[in-house]
Amino acid sequence: MATLTIRDLDDAVFERLKLRAAENHRSLEDEVAHMLSERSRSGAEIVRDLRASFQRRVAEHGLSPDSVGIVRALRDEA
């Protein structure tokens, strides 16, 4: 694994990163590594992961009904 050192980081940024790490129950180092990992993904990787997530949800719950008919019915009742 590589090591990265960041110099002259603004104190306010450092404090926001510490807060974010605490909110996500991670160490500061783990939070920054997670953020960099997420931000460095390619568009193709993001699309692949979204498709896989959608397919898992369809497999677990089936397709959701088209909302157009539901919205029209609610509108017509009013």
Protein Blocks (a to p, Z undefined) as FASTA:
>chain_A
ZZdddehiafklmmmmmmmmmmnopafklmmmmmmmmmmpcfklmmmmmmmmmmmmmmmn
opaddfklmmmmmmmmZZ
